[in-house]
Amino acid sequence: MYRVWNFITNYSLLLVGGAVIALVWANLDPGSYHDFVEFVIVDHFFIGHAHVEDGHVVRTLTVHYLVNDVLMAFFFAIAAKEVWEAIILENGSLRGRKALTPLIATLGGMAGPVVVYLGLAMLLGPAKFGAYANGWAIPTATDIAFSYLVGRVVFGAGHAAVRFLLLLAIADDAGGLIILAVFYPSGELAPQWLALPLGVAAGVFVLFNWLPRWLDRGKQLRPNSTWVRQRLSFWPYAVAGALSWFGFQESGLHPALGLLPIIPTMPHADRAFGIFAEAEQYLTDLLNHTEHLLKHPVEVILFFFGLCNAGVEFSAISEPTWLVLAGLIVGKPVGILLFGWVAARPMGLGLPAGMRVIDLLVVGCVAAIGFTVALFVASVAFDPGPVQDAAKMGALFSFGAALLAIVAGRLARVERQTA
């Protein structure tokens, strides 16, 4: 039973389950589905959707806000943890010359979809371009879990392209976090509130990370660090995370990114094995320990994310659906192939041993599975309504990139390597 649960959680099948239930529910009884998603948990609360009432700004906590803006902060925290380790560790995958080709390919995998999306939107005329343009970032997303699973099917677990794909997906997540923070604020910006997340991040780092280590200098048993770890554990960081989240909400930045300043403040190991490596479970530093505690709750959160965001009626399929889908299945493979080739050949950076240039196109097809992050960006890029629903349908249809990747792998004569 544990192995079944582990497989389900590792590959986010709970997310798919939530999305399927939402699709069926929304098409059979759209009224009750939307009543559920917009159900008011607490009115006139200190967190929730802001609206003006009698001249005052009040907040209402709904199921949708709880899932998308509060609980999804834990999902983005885990993604940020992988990005942080890839950057900060001495052998991190985003450091050094070995990371340059995947990083440049990632730029292509983000630029290509934007060019395709906006280019096709322009062909629809000025009015429709104005209505759809804000969705340009939706097809830049790559779903790490599903792309990794499909990549293993196409290339085999031992192929260099799988590691290339995983590095590209992590870098894509980093770019996506930046895009969300910069281009998709959740309200009017109040930058003074950013002093709260920055302040608590600095405070928790100094008091519970740097200071114990400074007091333990020259002491082999590290008594102060051990006391902090055993007695306080992750709780100081949890409190700091809550304050940071609130600061993001009040600042106008999307609160789902509210835990990001806290991740770099947590003590971490001097190595990492990768997000899907079995050996990762044996790292016991506080950062990895916290990730282990969050792993299964986050998968349950993703179930509710799929349930609250994928409920789109099939009648909503329209032009934004095809713009998002074209950006993903055309723009991403072409962008990754073009930029990856420039990096590997004209720039002389090369490709990992055992990987061919044509494999870049197949990697791009796999990376075109946008799903989770694409759904999230669609929910913030457009106001609720027909355009948002149509864009979400494009994110859901990106699952078709899995079949496209398998066909591309066959045509490119990819030799699967199982070890």
C-alpha positions as a printed Julia matrix, in Angstrom:
419×3 Matrix{Float64}:
   0.0    0.0     0.0
   2.85   2.38    0.83
   4.38   1.87   -2.62
   1.06   2.65   -4.3
   0.65   5.83   -2.21
   4.27   6.8    -2.89
   3.75   6.41   -6.64
   0.54   8.43   -6.54
   2.1   11.28   -4.57
   5.41  11.31   -6.47
   3.69  11.79   -9.79
   0.88  14.09   -8.65
  -1.91  11.76   -9.68
  -3.97  13.31   -6.9
  -3.79  16.55   -8.87
  -5.07  14.76  -11.97
  -7.85  13.2    -9.9
  -8.95  16.6    -8.64
  -8.87  18.03  -12.16
 -10.92  15.17  -13.6
 -13.54  15.46  -10.85
 -13.71  19.21  -11.44
 -14.18  18.79  -15.2
 -16.97  16.25  -14.76
 -18.65  18.26  -11.99
 -18.5   21.58  -13.85
 -19.99  20.05  -17.0
 -22.74  18.11  -15.23
 -23.77  20.74  -12.67
 -21.87  24.02  -13.15
 -24.01  25.89  -10.63
 -23.17  23.67   -7.65
 -19.52  23.5    -8.71
 -19.11  27.29   -8.72
 -21.07  27.52   -5.45
 -18.48  25.18   -3.92
 -15.45  27.02   -5.29
 -16.74  30.44   -4.24
 -18.18  29.26   -0.91
 -17.53  31.91    1.77
 -15.71  30.37    4.72
 -15.34  33.59    6.73
 -16.62  37.05    5.81
 -14.91  40.27    6.93
 -11.68  38.42    7.72
  -8.08  39.62    7.79
  -7.17  37.42    4.8
  -9.08  36.74    1.61
 -10.33  38.48   -1.53
 -10.33  42.25   -1.05
 -13.38  44.28   -2.01
 -14.8   47.67   -1.1
 -17.83  47.74    1.17
 -19.31  51.01    2.53
 -16.13  52.81    1.57
 -13.88  50.35    3.42
 -11.69  47.55    2.06
 -12.8   44.22    3.54
 -11.63  40.69    2.85
 -13.64  37.53    2.34
 -12.07  34.1     2.73
 -13.47  31.71    0.11
 -12.56  28.12   -0.71
 -10.85  29.33   -3.9
  -8.74  31.9    -2.03
  -7.83  29.39    0.68
  -6.52  26.92   -1.89
  -4.93  29.23   -4.49
  -3.55  31.99   -2.3
  -2.91  30.31    1.07
  -2.31  26.58    0.67
  -0.51  26.81   -2.69
   2.19  28.81   -0.89
   3.48  25.45    0.38
   3.71  24.11   -3.19
   5.73  27.12   -4.32
   7.89  26.8    -1.2
   8.92  23.27   -2.23
   9.63  24.47   -5.77
  11.7   27.34   -4.35
  13.63  24.91   -2.16
  14.75  22.92   -5.2
  15.74  26.1    -7.03
  17.61  27.44   -3.98
  19.63  24.24   -3.55
  20.42  24.13   -7.25
  21.88  27.65   -6.95
  23.55  27.7    -3.54
  25.15  24.27   -3.18
  28.7   23.8    -4.44
  27.59  21.02   -6.77
  24.21  22.59   -7.52
  22.76  21.82  -10.93
  22.31  25.52  -11.77
  25.95  26.39  -11.09
  28.96  26.35  -13.37
  29.5   25.7   -17.05
  27.58  22.41  -17.01
  24.35  24.32  -16.38
  24.76  26.87  -19.17
  23.27  24.87  -22.03
  20.14  23.84  -20.07
  19.75  27.39  -18.76
  19.99  28.89  -22.23
  17.56  26.24  -23.49
  15.23  27.26  -20.67
  15.27  30.84  -21.95
  14.22  29.5   -25.34
  11.54  27.39  -23.67
  10.08  30.55  -22.15
  10.65  32.99  -25.02
   9.29  30.65  -27.72
   5.82  30.27  -26.14
   5.56  34.03  -25.57
   6.4   34.77  -29.21
   3.92  32.19  -30.51
   1.16  33.22  -28.11
   1.44  36.96  -28.72
   2.13  36.53  -32.44
  -1.04  34.5   -32.98
  -3.01  36.84  -30.71
  -1.97  39.79  -32.9
  -3.38  38.03  -35.95
  -6.79  38.02  -34.26
  -6.97  41.82  -34.36
  -6.38  44.67  -31.89
  -9.53  44.1   -29.82
  -8.89  40.43  -29.18
  -5.17  41.03  -28.72
  -6.0   43.48  -25.93
  -8.33  40.95  -24.32
  -5.92  38.02  -24.5
  -2.44  39.57  -24.26
  -2.15  39.29  -20.47
  -2.07  35.51  -20.77
   1.37  35.54  -22.45
   3.03  33.85  -19.46
   0.65  30.88  -19.26
   2.46  28.71  -21.86
   5.91  29.44  -20.39
   5.22  26.93  -17.59
   6.57  23.38  -17.31
   5.07  20.89  -14.87
   8.07  19.25  -13.18
   6.39  16.07  -11.94
   4.52  15.13  -15.1
   7.35  16.15  -17.41
   9.76  14.02  -15.39
   7.41  11.03  -15.58
   6.92  11.37  -19.35
  10.64  12.0   -19.83
  11.44   8.69  -18.16
   8.94   6.93  -20.42
  10.42   8.47  -23.58
  14.14   8.39  -22.76
  14.45   5.81  -19.98
  15.57   6.62  -16.44
  19.29   6.51  -17.27
  19.33   8.83  -20.28
  21.21  12.13  -19.97
  18.21  13.93  -21.47
  16.16  13.13  -18.34
  18.64  15.0   -16.11
  18.77  17.8   -18.7
  14.95  17.97  -18.64
  14.8   18.07  -14.83
  17.35  20.88  -14.66
  15.44  22.78  -17.35
  12.16  22.33  -15.45
  13.7   23.6   -12.19
  15.11  26.65  -13.99
  11.72  27.14  -15.64
  10.12  27.16  -12.18
  12.57  29.83  -11.06
  11.65  31.96  -14.07
   7.97  31.35  -13.42
   8.27  32.55   -9.82
   9.93  35.75  -11.03
   7.23  36.3   -13.67
   4.45  35.82  -11.12
   6.05  38.27   -8.69
   6.84  40.96  -11.27
   4.02  40.81  -13.81
   1.03  39.44  -11.88
   0.46  41.33   -8.63
  -2.75  40.37   -6.85
  -3.78  43.98   -6.18
  -2.55  47.53   -6.02
   1.11  47.55   -5.03
   1.99  48.72   -1.54
   5.76  48.1    -1.53
   6.17  49.32    2.07
   4.63  46.04    3.2
   7.61  44.15    1.73
   9.59  45.35    4.75
   7.7   42.73    6.78
   8.79  39.61    4.81
  12.32  40.96    4.39
  12.53  41.85    8.08
  11.26  38.54    9.42
  13.46  36.62    6.95
  16.54  38.5     8.16
  15.5   38.09   11.79
  14.84  34.36   11.66
  18.09  33.77    9.77
  20.2   35.69   12.3
  18.53  34.36   15.45
  17.95  30.71   14.57
  20.53  29.95   11.88
  23.58  32.23   11.96
  23.74  32.99   15.72
  23.7   29.34   16.97
  26.43  28.45   14.46
  28.46  31.5    15.51
  28.15  30.52   19.19
  29.2   26.96   18.3
  32.4   27.93   16.51
  35.19  25.65   17.71
  32.75  23.34   19.56
  32.59  19.89   18.0
  29.25  18.95   19.61
  27.55  22.19   18.45
  25.34  22.49   21.55
  23.52  25.67   20.55
  22.64  24.52   17.04
  21.53  21.15   18.43
  19.3   22.83   21.02
  17.67  25.03   18.39
  17.11  22.06   16.1
  15.71  19.74   18.8
  13.65  22.22   20.83
  12.46  24.73   18.24
  12.64  22.72   15.0
  10.84  24.5    12.12
   8.47  26.54   14.31
  10.38  29.85   14.2
  10.39  29.58   10.41
   6.67  28.71   10.39
   5.87  31.88   12.34
   8.16  33.9    10.06
   6.47  32.31    7.04
   3.02  33.34    8.25
   4.18  36.93    8.74
   5.94  36.92    5.37
   2.78  35.59    3.69
   0.71  38.36    5.27
   3.24  40.94    4.09
   2.95  39.65    0.52
  -0.85  39.8     0.68
  -0.83  43.39    1.9
   1.92  44.44   -0.55
  -0.14  43.44   -3.58
   2.26  40.67   -4.68
   0.65  37.29   -5.06
   0.5   35.78   -1.54
   1.13  32.26   -2.86
   4.76  33.42   -3.17
   4.8   34.55    0.45
   7.05  31.77    1.8
   9.83  32.36   -0.73
  11.88  34.79    1.42
  11.97  32.23    4.28
  13.36  29.27    2.29
  16.95  30.65    2.01
  17.05  31.34    5.77
  16.69  27.68    6.82
  19.75  25.51    7.61
  20.44  23.17    4.71
  22.73  20.27    3.87
  25.88  20.79    1.8
  24.55  18.49   -0.93
  21.3   17.47   -2.6
  20.34  14.44   -4.66
  17.45  15.96   -6.63
  13.74  16.29   -6.15
  12.86  12.73   -7.23
  15.96  10.91   -5.92
  15.29   8.22   -3.31
  18.45   9.26   -1.44
  16.88  12.66   -0.76
  14.83  11.13    2.07
  18.01  10.45    4.06
  19.01  14.13    4.28
  18.01  15.31    7.76
  18.92  19.01    7.72
  16.06  21.32    8.69
  15.3   22.44    5.14
  14.98  18.86    3.87
  13.2   17.76    7.05
  10.59  20.47    6.47
  10.2   19.43    2.84
   9.64  15.81    3.93
   6.91  16.96    6.32
   5.24  19.01    3.59
   5.47  16.48    0.76
   2.25  14.52    1.29
   0.18  17.5     2.54
   1.21  19.39   -0.61
   0.02  16.53   -2.79
  -3.37  16.71   -1.06
  -3.32  20.49   -1.59
  -2.7   19.85   -5.3
  -5.8   17.66   -5.37
  -7.88  20.59   -4.13
  -6.02  22.94   -6.48
  -7.08  20.77   -9.42
 -10.6   20.56   -7.99
 -10.91  24.35   -7.6
  -9.27  25.39  -10.87
  -9.9   22.77  -13.53
 -13.69  22.97  -13.45
 -14.2   24.39  -16.93
 -17.16  23.7   -19.18
 -16.18  22.32  -22.57
 -18.31  25.04  -24.13
 -15.66  27.49  -22.89
 -13.18  26.28  -25.5
 -12.3   29.27  -27.67
  -9.38  31.25  -29.05
  -7.38  31.56  -25.77
  -7.45  27.75  -25.53
  -5.61  27.42  -28.82
  -3.26  30.32  -28.05
  -2.1   28.64  -24.85
  -1.89  25.22  -26.48
   0.05  26.55  -29.49
   2.44  28.39  -27.19
   3.15  25.17  -25.34
   3.29  22.51  -28.05
   4.85  24.72  -30.76
   6.68  27.55  -29.03
   8.31  25.53  -26.26
   9.84  22.71  -28.39
  11.02  25.15  -31.07
  12.42  27.57  -28.48
  14.29  24.84  -26.59
  15.67  23.35  -29.81
  16.8   26.69  -31.22
  18.35  28.13  -28.05
  19.79  24.77  -27.02
  21.43  24.33  -30.42
  22.92  27.84  -30.28
  24.35  27.09  -26.84
  25.66  23.65  -27.76
  27.11  24.39  -31.2
  27.85  28.06  -32.09
  28.6   28.94  -28.45
  30.55  25.71  -28.0
  29.04  24.8   -24.64
  28.13  21.29  -25.77
  25.51  18.82  -24.61
  25.71  16.15  -21.89
  27.4   12.92  -22.98
  24.9   10.65  -24.71
  22.57  13.45  -25.77
  22.05  14.56  -29.39
  20.8   17.87  -30.78
  17.59  16.2   -31.99
  16.95  15.14  -28.39
  16.46  18.83  -27.58
  13.3   18.83  -29.7
  11.98  15.77  -27.84
  12.85  17.39  -24.49
  10.91  20.45  -25.65
   7.86  18.31  -26.41
   8.04  16.78  -22.93
   8.48  20.2   -21.32
   5.33  21.41  -23.11
   3.25  19.8   -20.35
   2.34  23.0   -18.52
  -0.57  21.8   -16.39
  -0.08  22.83  -12.7
   1.75  26.14  -13.06
  -0.04  26.96  -16.33
  -3.38  26.55  -14.56
  -2.18  28.76  -11.73
  -0.95  31.51  -14.07
  -4.22  31.38  -16.0
  -6.11  31.95  -12.75
  -4.16  35.15  -12.04
  -3.67  36.4   -15.62
  -7.4   36.79  -16.32
 -10.41  37.69  -14.24
 -12.94  34.87  -13.71
 -15.01  34.45  -16.82
 -14.96  33.04  -20.36
 -11.39  34.11  -21.21
  -9.94  32.6   -18.04
 -11.91  29.38  -18.56
 -10.73  29.11  -22.15
  -7.1   29.65  -21.13
  -7.41  27.02  -18.4
  -8.68  24.56  -20.97
  -5.5   25.13  -22.97
  -3.46  24.32  -19.86
  -5.46  21.12  -19.37
  -5.06  20.13  -23.02
  -1.28  20.41  -22.63
  -1.39  16.85  -21.35
  -1.52  15.99  -25.04
   2.14  16.95  -25.2
   2.88  13.59  -23.56
   1.62  11.76  -26.66
   3.44  14.26  -28.87
   6.68  13.57  -26.97
   6.31   9.81  -27.34
   5.75  10.16  -31.1
   8.67  12.61  -31.39
  10.87  10.17  -29.5
  10.01   7.39  -31.92
  10.62   9.57  -34.99
  13.92  10.82  -33.53
  14.91   7.19  -32.81
  15.63   7.85  -29.18
  17.42   4.9   -27.61
  15.94   4.37  -24.16
  18.5    3.91  -21.39
  17.13   2.27  -18.26
  20.28   2.7   -16.16
